[in-house]
Amino acid sequence: MSTLPVVAAVDGSDDSLRALDWAVDAARRRAAPLRVAHVRQYAHWVQPEVLAAGPADPQDDSVLDQV
């Protein structure tokens, strides 16, 4: 079995949470590390590489609460 990590990207959608469930199971079966990437969509981009809205407050993150 591979010891490469199993990776799942989670944005809070039902599909991403199902993918996370699959990834957890796959990592357990393979005795592999699990890496979860929390992805977010920012509301507004003004120009390349400039984030207009600023990063969200990690204390107020419903996706982290779900995961």
PDB file of N, CA, C, O and CB in Angstrom:
ATOM      1  N   MET A   1       0.824  -1.188   0.000  1.00  0.00           N
ATOM      2  CA  MET A   1       0.000   0.000   0.000  1.00  0.00           C
ATOM      3  C   MET A   1       0.870   1.255   0.000  1.00  0.00           C
ATOM      4  O   MET A   1       1.996   1.253   0.498  1.00  0.00           O
ATOM      5  CB  MET A   1      -0.939  -0.004   1.205  1.00  0.00           C
ATOM      6  N   SER A   2       0.330   2.303  -0.559  1.00  0.00           N
ATOM      7  CA  SER A   2       1.040   3.572  -0.643  1.00  0.00           C
ATOM      8  C   SER A   2       0.958   4.319   0.683  1.00  0.00           C
ATOM      9  O   SER A   2      -0.066   4.283   1.364  1.00  0.00           O
ATOM     10  CB  SER A   2       0.470   4.435  -1.778  1.00  0.00           C
ATOM     11  N   THR A   3       2.036   4.987   1.038  1.00  0.00           N
ATOM     12  CA  THR A   3       2.003   5.833   2.222  1.00  0.00           C
ATOM     13  C   THR A   3       1.938   7.306   1.837  1.00  0.00           C
ATOM     14  O   THR A   3       2.110   8.183   2.683  1.00  0.00           O
ATOM     15  CB  THR A   3       3.226   5.570   3.098  1.00  0.00           C
ATOM     16  N   LEU A   4       1.688   7.574   0.553  1.00  0.00           N
ATOM     17  CA  LEU A   4       1.458   8.958   0.144  1.00  0.00           C
ATOM     18  C   LEU A   4       0.189   9.449   0.815  1.00  0.00           C
ATOM     19  O   LEU A   4      -0.722   8.655   1.054  1.00  0.00           O
ATOM     20  CB  LEU A   4       1.355   9.087  -1.408  1.00  0.00           C
ATOM     21  N   PRO A   5       0.103  10.732   1.125  1.00  0.00           N
ATOM     22  CA  PRO A   5      -1.098  11.217   1.804  1.00  0.00           C
ATOM     23  C   PRO A   5      -2.319  11.211   0.897  1.00  0.00           C
ATOM     24  O   PRO A   5      -2.215  11.346  -0.323  1.00  0.00           O
ATOM     25  CB  PRO A   5      -0.866  12.614   2.331  1.00  0.00           C
ATOM     26  N   VAL A   6      -3.465  11.053   1.518  1.00  0.00           N
ATOM     27  CA  VAL A   6      -4.749  11.229   0.847  1.00  0.00           C
ATOM     28  C   VAL A   6      -5.122  12.685   1.059  1.00  0.00           C
ATOM     29  O   VAL A   6      -5.044  13.188   2.180  1.00  0.00           O
ATOM     30  CB  VAL A   6      -5.867  10.236   1.402  1.00  0.00           C
ATOM     31  N   VAL A   7      -5.529  13.373  -0.013  1.00  0.00           N
ATOM     32  CA  VAL A   7      -5.809  14.805   0.062  1.00  0.00           C
ATOM     33  C   VAL A   7      -7.268  15.060  -0.286  1.00  0.00           C
ATOM     34  O   VAL A   7      -7.784  14.510  -1.259  1.00  0.00           O
ATOM     35  CB  VAL A   7      -4.879  15.600  -0.883  1.00  0.00           C
ATOM     36  N   ALA A   8      -7.932  15.893   0.508  1.00  0.00           N
ATOM     37  CA  ALA A   8      -9.308  16.303   0.227  1.00  0.00           C
ATOM     38  C   ALA A   8      -9.407  17.815   0.382  1.00  0.00           C
ATOM     39  O   ALA A   8      -8.888  18.379   1.346  1.00  0.00           O
ATOM     40  CB  ALA A   8     -10.321  15.578   1.172  1.00  0.00           C
ATOM     41  N   ALA A   9     -10.068  18.464  -0.558  1.00  0.00           N
ATOM     42  CA  ALA A   9     -10.329  19.905  -0.470  1.00  0.00           C
ATOM     43  C   ALA A   9     -11.776  20.090  -0.034  1.00  0.00           C
ATOM     44  O   ALA A   9     -12.687  19.499  -0.614  1.00  0.00           O
ATOM     45  CB  ALA A   9     -10.053  20.630  -1.843  1.00  0.00           C
ATOM     46  N   VAL A  10     -11.980  20.899   0.973  1.00  0.00           N
ATOM     47  CA  VAL A  10     -13.308  21.070   1.559  1.00  0.00           C
ATOM     48  C   VAL A  10     -13.700  22.539   1.519  1.00  0.00           C
ATOM     49  O   VAL A  10     -12.970  23.402   2.007  1.00  0.00           O
ATOM     50  CB  VAL A  10     -13.345  20.537   3.010  1.00  0.00           C
ATOM     51  N   ASP A  11     -14.871  22.815   0.928  1.00  0.00           N
ATOM     52  CA  ASP A  11     -15.376  24.183   0.887  1.00  0.00           C
ATOM     53  C   ASP A  11     -16.709  24.322   1.620  1.00  0.00           C
ATOM     54  O   ASP A  11     -17.324  25.388   1.598  1.00  0.00           O
ATOM     55  CB  ASP A  11     -15.529  24.637  -0.554  1.00  0.00           C
ATOM     56  N   GLY A  12     -17.151  23.252   2.263  1.00  0.00           N
ATOM     57  CA  GLY A  12     -18.408  23.285   2.999  1.00  0.00           C
ATOM     58  C   GLY A  12     -19.592  22.764   2.222  1.00  0.00           C
ATOM     59  O   GLY A  12     -20.664  22.573   2.796  1.00  0.00           O
ATOM     60  N   SER A  13     -19.431  22.525   0.918  1.00  0.00           N
ATOM     61  CA  SER A  13     -20.538  21.997   0.125  1.00  0.00           C
ATOM     62  C   SER A  13     -20.771  20.530   0.475  1.00  0.00           C
ATOM     63  O   SER A  13     -19.885  19.857   1.000  1.00  0.00           O
ATOM     64  CB  SER A  13     -20.255  22.157  -1.389  1.00  0.00           C
ATOM     65  N   ASP A  14     -21.968  20.050   0.179  1.00  0.00           N
ATOM     66  CA  ASP A  14     -22.280  18.644   0.443  1.00  0.00           C
ATOM     67  C   ASP A  14     -21.321  17.721  -0.301  1.00  0.00           C
ATOM     68  O   ASP A  14     -20.877  16.713   0.248  1.00  0.00           O
ATOM     69  CB  ASP A  14     -23.725  18.333   0.041  1.00  0.00           C
ATOM     70  N   ASP A  15     -21.002  18.061  -1.542  1.00  0.00           N
ATOM     71  CA  ASP A  15     -20.082  17.232  -2.322  1.00  0.00           C
ATOM     72  C   ASP A  15     -18.707  17.171  -1.676  1.00  0.00           C
ATOM     73  O   ASP A  15     -18.099  16.102  -1.620  1.00  0.00           O
ATOM     74  CB  ASP A  15     -19.963  17.767  -3.745  1.00  0.00           C
ATOM     75  N   SER A  16     -18.212  18.294  -1.192  1.00  0.00           N
ATOM     76  CA  SER A  16     -16.874  18.286  -0.595  1.00  0.00           C
ATOM     77  C   SER A  16     -16.874  17.527   0.728  1.00  0.00           C
ATOM     78  O   SER A  16     -15.875  16.894   1.070  1.00  0.00           O
ATOM     79  CB  SER A  16     -16.373  19.724  -0.379  1.00  0.00           C
ATOM     80  N   LEU A  17     -17.972  17.576   1.476  1.00  0.00           N
ATOM     81  CA  LEU A  17     -18.039  16.827   2.730  1.00  0.00           C
ATOM     82  C   LEU A  17     -18.112  15.323   2.464  1.00  0.00           C
ATOM     83  O   LEU A  17     -17.558  14.528   3.224  1.00  0.00           O
ATOM     84  CB  LEU A  17     -19.251  17.278   3.559  1.00  0.00           C
ATOM     85  N   ARG A  18     -18.800  14.934   1.380  1.00  0.00           N
ATOM     86  CA  ARG A  18     -18.801  13.515   0.985  1.00  0.00           C
ATOM     87  C   ARG A  18     -17.399  13.085   0.552  1.00  0.00           C
ATOM     88  O   ARG A  18     -16.964  11.976   0.864  1.00  0.00           O
ATOM     89  CB  ARG A  18     -19.818  13.265  -0.166  1.00  0.00           C
ATOM     90  N   ALA A  19     -16.698  13.958  -0.162  1.00  0.00           N
ATOM     91  CA  ALA A  19     -15.330  13.655  -0.574  1.00  0.00           C
ATOM     92  C   ALA A  19     -14.437  13.500   0.658  1.00  0.00           C
ATOM     93  O   ALA A  19     -13.557  12.640   0.678  1.00  0.00           O
ATOM     94  CB  ALA A  19     -14.781  14.764  -1.508  1.00  0.00           C
ATOM     95  N   LEU A  20     -14.653  14.309   1.666  1.00  0.00           N
ATOM     96  CA  LEU A  20     -13.878  14.201   2.893  1.00  0.00           C
ATOM     97  C   LEU A  20     -14.144  12.863   3.582  1.00  0.00           C
ATOM     98  O   LEU A  20     -13.212  12.213   4.055  1.00  0.00           O
ATOM     99  CB  LEU A  20     -14.208  15.364   3.839  1.00  0.00           C
ATOM    100  N   ASP A  21     -15.404  12.451   3.639  1.00  0.00           N
ATOM    101  CA  ASP A  21     -15.732  11.133   4.214  1.00  0.00           C
ATOM    102  C   ASP A  21     -14.987  10.028   3.474  1.00  0.00           C
ATOM    103  O   ASP A  21     -14.424   9.126   4.094  1.00  0.00           O
ATOM    104  CB  ASP A  21     -17.259  10.874   4.157  1.00  0.00           C
ATOM    105  N   TRP A  22     -14.986  10.105   2.137  1.00  0.00           N
ATOM    106  CA  TRP A  22     -14.274   9.105   1.334  1.00  0.00           C
ATOM    107  C   TRP A  22     -12.783   9.146   1.646  1.00  0.00           C
ATOM    108  O   TRP A  22     -12.150   8.101   1.792  1.00  0.00           O
ATOM    109  CB  TRP A  22     -14.513   9.342  -0.176  1.00  0.00           C
ATOM    110  N   ALA A  23     -12.226  10.339   1.748  1.00  0.00           N
ATOM    111  CA  ALA A  23     -10.793  10.491   2.003  1.00  0.00           C
ATOM    112  C   ALA A  23     -10.407   9.936   3.374  1.00  0.00           C
ATOM    113  O   ALA A  23      -9.365   9.295   3.511  1.00  0.00           O
ATOM    114  CB  ALA A  23     -10.392  11.966   1.905  1.00  0.00           C
ATOM    115  N   VAL A  24     -11.228  10.174   4.371  1.00  0.00           N
ATOM    116  CA  VAL A  24     -10.964   9.634   5.708  1.00  0.00           C
ATOM    117  C   VAL A  24     -10.915   8.115   5.645  1.00  0.00           C
ATOM    118  O   VAL A  24      -9.999   7.495   6.184  1.00  0.00           O
ATOM    119  CB  VAL A  24     -12.044  10.101   6.720  1.00  0.00           C
ATOM    120  N   ASP A  25     -11.897   7.519   4.988  1.00  0.00           N
ATOM    121  CA  ASP A  25     -11.945   6.063   4.860  1.00  0.00           C
ATOM    122  C   ASP A  25     -10.730   5.538   4.095  1.00  0.00           C
ATOM    123  O   ASP A  25     -10.115   4.552   4.500  1.00  0.00           O
ATOM    124  CB  ASP A  25     -13.239   5.631   4.155  1.00  0.00           C
ATOM    125  N   ALA A  26     -10.386   6.204   2.986  1.00  0.00           N
ATOM    126  CA  ALA A  26      -9.243   5.772   2.175  1.00  0.00           C
ATOM    127  C   ALA A  26      -7.946   5.868   2.970  1.00  0.00           C
ATOM    128  O   ALA A  26      -7.099   4.979   2.880  1.00  0.00           O
ATOM    129  CB  ALA A  26      -9.140   6.615   0.894  1.00  0.00           C
ATOM    130  N   ALA A  27      -7.782   6.931   3.740  1.00  0.00           N
ATOM    131  CA  ALA A  27      -6.564   7.096   4.537  1.00  0.00           C
ATOM    132  C   ALA A  27      -6.472   6.011   5.608  1.00  0.00           C
ATOM    133  O   ALA A  27      -5.396   5.468   5.855  1.00  0.00           O
ATOM    134  CB  ALA A  27      -6.528   8.495   5.189  1.00  0.00           C
ATOM    135  N   ARG A  28      -7.581   5.703   6.231  1.00  0.00           N
ATOM    136  CA  ARG A  28      -7.581   4.640   7.255  1.00  0.00           C
ATOM    137  C   ARG A  28      -7.227   3.289   6.645  1.00  0.00           C
ATOM    138  O   ARG A  28      -6.397   2.559   7.187  1.00  0.00           O
ATOM    139  CB  ARG A  28      -8.956   4.554   7.948  1.00  0.00           C
ATOM    140  N   ARG A  29      -7.858   2.956   5.514  1.00  0.00           N
ATOM    141  CA  ARG A  29      -7.595   1.662   4.871  1.00  0.00           C
ATOM    142  C   ARG A  29      -6.144   1.523   4.453  1.00  0.00           C
ATOM    143  O   ARG A  29      -5.590   0.424   4.494  1.00  0.00           O
ATOM    144  CB  ARG A  29      -8.494   1.482   3.658  1.00  0.00           C
ATOM    145  N   ARG A  30      -5.525   2.611   4.055  1.00  0.00           N
ATOM    146  CA  ARG A  30      -4.147   2.580   3.571  1.00  0.00           C
ATOM    147  C   ARG A  30      -3.124   2.879   4.668  1.00  0.00           C
ATOM    148  O   ARG A  30      -1.917   2.807   4.437  1.00  0.00           O
ATOM    149  CB  ARG A  30      -3.981   3.570   2.446  1.00  0.00           C
ATOM    150  N   ALA A  31      -3.612   3.211   5.847  1.00  0.00           N
ATOM    151  CA  ALA A  31      -2.728   3.658   6.932  1.00  0.00           C
ATOM    152  C   ALA A  31      -1.846   4.809   6.439  1.00  0.00           C
ATOM    153  O   ALA A  31      -0.645   4.861   6.704  1.00  0.00           O
ATOM    154  CB  ALA A  31      -1.846   2.478   7.451  1.00  0.00           C
ATOM    155  N   ALA A  32      -2.481   5.717   5.722  1.00  0.00           N
ATOM    156  CA  ALA A  32      -1.783   6.855   5.125  1.00  0.00           C
ATOM    157  C   ALA A  32      -2.202   8.142   5.827  1.00  0.00           C
ATOM    158  O   ALA A  32      -3.280   8.209   6.418  1.00  0.00           O
ATOM    159  CB  ALA A  32      -2.074   6.946   3.604  1.00  0.00           C
ATOM    160  N   PRO A  33      -1.359   9.152   5.762  1.00  0.00           N
ATOM    161  CA  PRO A  33      -1.744  10.449   6.331  1.00  0.00           C
ATOM    162  C   PRO A  33      -2.888  11.073   5.530  1.00  0.00           C
ATOM    163  O   PRO A  33      -3.044  10.824   4.335  1.00  0.00           O
ATOM    164  CB  PRO A  33      -0.532  11.408   6.362  1.00  0.00           C
ATOM    165  N   LEU A  34      -3.665  11.874   6.211  1.00  0.00           N
ATOM    166  CA  LEU A  34      -4.769  12.597   5.569  1.00  0.00           C
ATOM    167  C   LEU A  34      -4.446  14.082   5.607  1.00  0.00           C
ATOM    168  O   LEU A  34      -4.102  14.622   6.658  1.00  0.00           O
ATOM    169  CB  LEU A  34      -6.141  12.302   6.274  1.00  0.00           C
ATOM    170  N   ARG A  35      -4.557  14.735   4.470  1.00  0.00           N
ATOM    171  CA  ARG A  35      -4.361  16.185   4.374  1.00  0.00           C
ATOM    172  C   ARG A  35      -5.677  16.791   3.904  1.00  0.00           C
ATOM    173  O   ARG A  35      -6.220  16.394   2.873  1.00  0.00           O
ATOM    174  CB  ARG A  35      -3.174  16.555   3.392  1.00  0.00           C
ATOM    175  N   VAL A  36      -6.180  17.743   4.660  1.00  0.00           N
ATOM    176  CA  VAL A  36      -7.433  18.413   4.313  1.00  0.00           C
ATOM    177  C   VAL A  36      -7.112  19.870   4.006  1.00  0.00           C
ATOM    178  O   VAL A  36      -6.537  20.583   4.828  1.00  0.00           O
ATOM    179  CB  VAL A  36      -8.493  18.295   5.472  1.00  0.00           C
ATOM    180  N   ALA A  37      -7.491  20.294   2.815  1.00  0.00           N
ATOM    181  CA  ALA A  37      -7.287  21.687   2.406  1.00  0.00           C
ATOM    182  C   ALA A  37      -8.620  22.407   2.498  1.00  0.00           C
ATOM    183  O   ALA A  37      -9.594  22.019   1.854  1.00  0.00           O
ATOM    184  CB  ALA A  37      -6.696  21.783   0.957  1.00  0.00           C
ATOM    185  N   HIS A  38      -8.654  23.440   3.290  1.00  0.00           N
ATOM    186  CA  HIS A  38      -9.858  24.257   3.432  1.00  0.00           C
ATOM    187  C   HIS A  38      -9.800  25.334   2.358  1.00  0.00           C
ATOM    188  O   HIS A  38      -8.903  26.177   2.358  1.00  0.00           O
ATOM    189  CB  HIS A  38      -9.971  24.887   4.877  1.00  0.00           C
ATOM    190  N   VAL A  39     -10.746  25.300   1.458  1.00  0.00           N
ATOM    191  CA  VAL A  39     -10.757  26.275   0.369  1.00  0.00           C
ATOM    192  C   VAL A  39     -11.916  27.234   0.561  1.00  0.00           C
ATOM    193  O   VAL A  39     -12.976  26.866   1.066  1.00  0.00           O
ATOM    194  CB  VAL A  39     -10.855  25.574  -1.007  1.00  0.00           C
ATOM    195  N   ARG A  40     -11.692  28.465   0.149  1.00  0.00           N
ATOM    196  CA  ARG A  40     -12.714  29.501   0.253  1.00  0.00           C
ATOM    197  C   ARG A  40     -12.754  30.298  -1.032  1.00  0.00           C
ATOM    198  O   ARG A  40     -11.758  30.417  -1.746  1.00  0.00           O
ATOM    199  CB  ARG A  40     -12.448  30.426   1.458  1.00  0.00           C
ATOM    200  N   GLN A  41     -13.907  30.830  -1.306  1.00  0.00           N
ATOM    201  CA  GLN A  41     -14.041  31.742  -2.440  1.00  0.00           C
ATOM    202  C   GLN A  41     -14.227  33.140  -1.875  1.00  0.00           C
ATOM    203  O   GLN A  41     -15.160  33.399  -1.116  1.00  0.00           O
ATOM    204  CB  GLN A  41     -15.241  31.338  -3.381  1.00  0.00           C
ATOM    205  N   TYR A  42     -13.336  34.026  -2.251  1.00  0.00           N
ATOM    206  CA  TYR A  42     -13.467  35.401  -1.800  1.00  0.00           C
ATOM    207  C   TYR A  42     -14.466  36.132  -2.679  1.00  0.00           C
ATOM    208  O   TYR A  42     -14.629  35.815  -3.857  1.00  0.00           O
ATOM    209  CB  TYR A  42     -12.104  36.116  -1.812  1.00  0.00           C
ATOM    210  N   ALA A  43     -15.118  37.097  -2.099  1.00  0.00           N
ATOM    211  CA  ALA A  43     -16.237  37.761  -2.752  1.00  0.00           C
ATOM    212  C   ALA A  43     -15.838  38.635  -3.927  1.00  0.00           C
ATOM    213  O   ALA A  43     -16.594  38.739  -4.893  1.00  0.00           O
ATOM    214  CB  ALA A  43     -16.965  38.585  -1.762  1.00  0.00           C
ATOM    215  N   HIS A  44     -14.680  39.262  -3.875  1.00  0.00           N
ATOM    216  CA  HIS A  44     -14.422  40.290  -4.875  1.00  0.00           C
ATOM    217  C   HIS A  44     -12.930  40.481  -5.097  1.00  0.00           C
ATOM    218  O   HIS A  44     -12.171  40.621  -4.138  1.00  0.00           O
ATOM    219  CB  HIS A  44     -15.061  41.606  -4.459  1.00  0.00           C
ATOM    220  N   TRP A  45     -12.515  40.489  -6.332  1.00  0.00           N
ATOM    221  CA  TRP A  45     -11.127  40.775  -6.688  1.00  0.00           C
ATOM    222  C   TRP A  45     -11.097  42.070  -7.489  1.00  0.00           C
ATOM    223  O   TRP A  45     -11.833  42.205  -8.467  1.00  0.00           O
ATOM    224  CB  TRP A  45     -10.490  39.597  -7.499  1.00  0.00           C
ATOM    225  N   VAL A  46     -10.263  43.020  -7.096  1.00  0.00           N
ATOM    226  CA  VAL A  46     -10.176  44.297  -7.779  1.00  0.00           C
ATOM    227  C   VAL A  46      -9.187  44.224  -8.929  1.00  0.00           C
ATOM    228  O   VAL A  46      -9.513  44.609 -10.052  1.00  0.00           O
ATOM    229  CB  VAL A  46      -9.776  45.398  -6.805  1.00  0.00           C
ATOM    230  N   GLN A  47      -8.008  43.743  -8.668  1.00  0.00           N
ATOM    231  CA  GLN A  47      -6.982  43.597  -9.681  1.00  0.00           C
ATOM    232  C   GLN A  47      -6.162  42.359  -9.335  1.00  0.00           C
ATOM    233  O   GLN A  47      -6.250  41.863  -8.212  1.00  0.00           O
ATOM    234  CB  GLN A  47      -6.082  44.874  -9.773  1.00  0.00           C
ATOM    235  N   PRO A  48      -5.386  41.861 -10.250  1.00  0.00           N
ATOM    236  CA  PRO A  48      -4.632  40.640  -9.970  1.00  0.00           C
ATOM    237  C   PRO A  48      -3.822  40.739  -8.682  1.00  0.00           C
ATOM    238  O   PRO A  48      -3.123  41.724  -8.443  1.00  0.00           O
ATOM    239  CB  PRO A  48      -3.708  40.327 -11.127  1.00  0.00           C
ATOM    240  N   GLU A  49      -3.930  39.723  -7.877  1.00  0.00           N
ATOM    241  CA  GLU A  49      -3.171  39.564  -6.638  1.00  0.00           C
ATOM    242  C   GLU A  49      -3.528  40.573  -5.550  1.00  0.00           C
ATOM    243  O   GLU A  49      -2.772  40.734  -4.592  1.00  0.00           O
ATOM    244  CB  GLU A  49      -1.718  39.669  -6.936  1.00  0.00           C
ATOM    245  N   VAL A  50      -4.661  41.251  -5.680  1.00  0.00           N
ATOM    246  CA  VAL A  50      -5.100  42.169  -4.625  1.00  0.00           C
ATOM    247  C   VAL A  50      -6.477  41.717  -4.166  1.00  0.00           C
ATOM    248  O   VAL A  50      -7.439  41.738  -4.934  1.00  0.00           O
ATOM    249  CB  VAL A  50      -5.128  43.664  -5.125  1.00  0.00           C
ATOM    250  N   LEU A  51      -6.559  41.315  -2.929  1.00  0.00           N
ATOM    251  CA  LEU A  51      -7.805  40.830  -2.358  1.00  0.00           C
ATOM    252  C   LEU A  51      -8.568  41.995  -1.750  1.00  0.00           C
ATOM    253  O   LEU A  51      -8.108  42.600  -0.782  1.00  0.00           O
ATOM    254  CB  LEU A  51      -7.540  39.737  -1.302  1.00  0.00           C
ATOM    255  N   ALA A  52      -9.731  42.314  -2.308  1.00  0.00           N
ATOM    256  CA  ALA A  52     -10.502  43.471  -1.856  1.00  0.00           C
ATOM    257  C   ALA A  52     -11.170  43.219  -0.508  1.00  0.00           C
ATOM    258  O   ALA A  52     -11.200  44.109   0.342  1.00  0.00           O
ATOM    259  CB  ALA A  52     -11.554  43.833  -2.891  1.00  0.00           C
ATOM    260  N   ALA A  53     -11.701  42.027  -0.308  1.00  0.00           N
ATOM    261  CA  ALA A  53     -12.455  41.753   0.901  1.00  0.00           C
ATOM    262  C   ALA A  53     -11.567  41.448   2.097  1.00  0.00           C
ATOM    263  O   ALA A  53     -12.014  41.575   3.237  1.00  0.00           O
ATOM    264  CB  ALA A  53     -13.388  40.610   0.664  1.00  0.00           C
ATOM    265  N   GLY A  54     -10.346  41.058   1.873  1.00  0.00           N
ATOM    266  CA  GLY A  54      -9.464  40.656   2.960  1.00  0.00           C
ATOM    267  C   GLY A  54      -9.789  39.252   3.411  1.00  0.00           C
ATOM    268  O   GLY A  54     -10.866  38.735   3.115  1.00  0.00           O
ATOM    269  N   PRO A  55      -8.881  38.638   4.115  1.00  0.00           N
ATOM    270  CA  PRO A  55      -9.124  37.272   4.578  1.00  0.00           C
ATOM    271  C   PRO A  55     -10.234  37.235   5.616  1.00  0.00           C
ATOM    272  O   PRO A  55     -10.412  38.170   6.397  1.00  0.00           O
ATOM    273  CB  PRO A  55      -7.845  36.668   5.157  1.00  0.00           C
ATOM    274  N   ALA A  56     -10.961  36.154   5.606  1.00  0.00           N
ATOM    275  CA  ALA A  56     -12.053  35.977   6.567  1.00  0.00           C
ATOM    276  C   ALA A  56     -11.497  35.686   7.954  1.00  0.00           C
ATOM    277  O   ALA A  56     -10.364  35.223   8.090  1.00  0.00           O
ATOM    278  CB  ALA A  56     -12.995  34.840   6.120  1.00  0.00           C
ATOM    279  N   ASP A  57     -12.282  35.954   8.962  1.00  0.00           N
ATOM    280  CA  ASP A  57     -11.902  35.687  10.343  1.00  0.00           C
ATOM    281  C   ASP A  57     -12.001  34.187  10.609  1.00  0.00           C
ATOM    282  O   ASP A  57     -13.090  33.624  10.496  1.00  0.00           O
ATOM    283  CB  ASP A  57     -12.800  36.485  11.331  1.00  0.00           C
ATOM    284  N   PRO A  58     -10.892  33.518  10.959  1.00  0.00           N
ATOM    285  CA  PRO A  58     -10.937  32.071  11.177  1.00  0.00           C
ATOM    286  C   PRO A  58     -11.810  31.680  12.368  1.00  0.00           C
ATOM    287  O   PRO A  58     -12.227  30.525  12.460  1.00  0.00           O
ATOM    288  CB  PRO A  58      -9.537  31.540  11.383  1.00  0.00           C
ATOM    289  N   GLN A  59     -12.094  32.602  13.274  1.00  0.00           N
ATOM    290  CA  GLN A  59     -12.957  32.297  14.408  1.00  0.00           C
ATOM    291  C   GLN A  59     -14.424  32.180  13.998  1.00  0.00           C
ATOM    292  O   GLN A  59     -15.224  31.587  14.721  1.00  0.00           O
ATOM    293  CB  GLN A  59     -12.805  33.363  15.475  1.00  0.00           C
ATOM    294  N   ASP A  60     -14.777  32.740  12.847  1.00  0.00           N
ATOM    295  CA  ASP A  60     -16.158  32.727  12.367  1.00  0.00           C
ATOM    296  C   ASP A  60     -16.210  31.945  11.058  1.00  0.00           C
ATOM    297  O   ASP A  60     -16.507  32.505  10.003  1.00  0.00           O
ATOM    298  CB  ASP A  60     -16.705  34.181  12.174  1.00  0.00           C
ATOM    299  N   ASP A  61     -15.922  30.656  11.134  1.00  0.00           N
ATOM    300  CA  ASP A  61     -15.797  29.831   9.931  1.00  0.00           C
ATOM    301  C   ASP A  61     -16.655  28.583  10.082  1.00  0.00           C
ATOM    302  O   ASP A  61     -16.279  27.649  10.790  1.00  0.00           O
ATOM    303  CB  ASP A  61     -14.313  29.446   9.670  1.00  0.00           C
ATOM    304  N   SER A  62     -17.794  28.566   9.426  1.00  0.00           N
ATOM    305  CA  SER A  62     -18.707  27.435   9.543  1.00  0.00           C
ATOM    306  C   SER A  62     -18.145  26.160   8.940  1.00  0.00           C
ATOM    307  O   SER A  62     -18.501  25.068   9.383  1.00  0.00           O
ATOM    308  CB  SER A  62     -20.013  27.765   8.886  1.00  0.00           C
ATOM    309  N   VAL A  63     -17.272  26.268   7.935  1.00  0.00           N
ATOM    310  CA  VAL A  63     -16.669  25.080   7.327  1.00  0.00           C
ATOM    311  C   VAL A  63     -15.766  24.386   8.331  1.00  0.00           C
ATOM    312  O   VAL A  63     -15.817  23.163   8.463  1.00  0.00           O
ATOM    313  CB  VAL A  63     -15.874  25.454   6.057  1.00  0.00           C
ATOM    314  N   LEU A  64     -14.945  25.139   9.036  1.00  0.00           N
ATOM    315  CA  LEU A  64     -14.092  24.526  10.052  1.00  0.00           C
ATOM    316  C   LEU A  64     -14.918  23.877  11.136  1.00  0.00           C
ATOM    317  O   LEU A  64     -14.539  22.824  11.649  1.00  0.00           O
ATOM    318  CB  LEU A  64     -13.158  25.557  10.662  1.00  0.00           C
ATOM    319  N   ASP A  65     -16.033  24.475  11.497  1.00  0.00           N
ATOM    320  CA  ASP A  65     -16.922  23.874  12.503  1.00  0.00           C
ATOM    321  C   ASP A  65     -17.475  22.541  12.010  1.00  0.00           C
ATOM    322  O   ASP A  65     -17.562  21.590  12.787  1.00  0.00           O
ATOM    323  CB  ASP A  65     -18.082  24.834  12.845  1.00  0.00           C
ATOM    324  N   GLN A  66     -17.851  22.452  10.733  1.00  0.00           N
ATOM    325  CA  GLN A  66     -18.398  21.211  10.171  1.00  0.00           C
ATOM    326  C   GLN A  66     -17.359  20.110  10.098  1.00  0.00           C
ATOM    327  O   GLN A  66     -17.627  18.955  10.429  1.00  0.00           O
ATOM    328  CB  GLN A  66     -18.963  21.464   8.789  1.00  0.00           C
ATOM    329  N   VAL A  67     -16.170  20.489   9.660  1.00  0.00           N
ATOM    330  CA  VAL A  67     -15.113  19.494   9.441  1.00  0.00           C
ATOM    331  C   VAL A  67     -14.565  19.036  10.765  1.00  0.00           C
ATOM    332  O   VAL A  67     -13.665  18.197  10.804  1.00  0.00           O
ATOM    333  CB  VAL A  67     -13.983  20.063   8.566  1.00  0.00           C
TER     334      VAL A  67
END
